Amino acid sequence: MVINYSELNDTKKYKLMSHTIIPRPIAWIVTQQNGIVNIAPFSYFAPLSSNPPLVVVSIGLKDDDTPKDTRINILETKKATICFAKLEYLEKLILSSNELPKDVSEAKEFDINTVIITESYPPIIENSQTALFCELHSFIDIQSETLPIILEIKSQYIQKELCDEKLNIKVDNIYRIGKGFGKIELIEL
């Protein structure tokens, strides 16, 4: 069977892609503007390059067709902290995907504790195994509601016990498959 994407609506395209391109790591992005900590999950997220160290996240619009707060904050402040969620945070991760007014923090609304690791970037989600401190590199205008934003990783936080001297890291991040979630299980060869 060959499915022609030009014959599909956006929902069907998303369904096919989100069930095929798996697993998709979840970028739990923390931004901050005017003292408001914004936390939102994005599963259209991927590494793009290691030299320079770049990731891309696609951020769309709210239900009222205005840009999502994360998108606005990154474009205005030029900074973001990307955390990776563990299974124990799944409920709060899902709650943080709810649309709130711009002046309401998901951290406060959904009792998501954050910790400032460096004053130069938004805080990390407390107990995050790892987090990427990023700056806006560029974005790609694809003439769509979605805006792919390219972020450059400037530094990374890793819980000390999860990283050895050779930079081998063992984390148990969750990922997205369609509407479901999964947990990474490492198979050693």
Secondary structure, DSSP 8 states (H G I E B T S, - for coil): ----GGGS-HHHHHHHHHHHS--EE-EEEEEEETTEEEEEEESSEEEEEETTEEEEEEE-B-TTSSB-HHHHHHHHH-EEEEE--BGGGHHHHHHTTS---TTS-HHHHTT--EE-S-TTS--EETT-SEEEEEEEEEE---SSS-EEEEEEEEEEEE-GGGB-TT--B---BEEEETTEEEE------
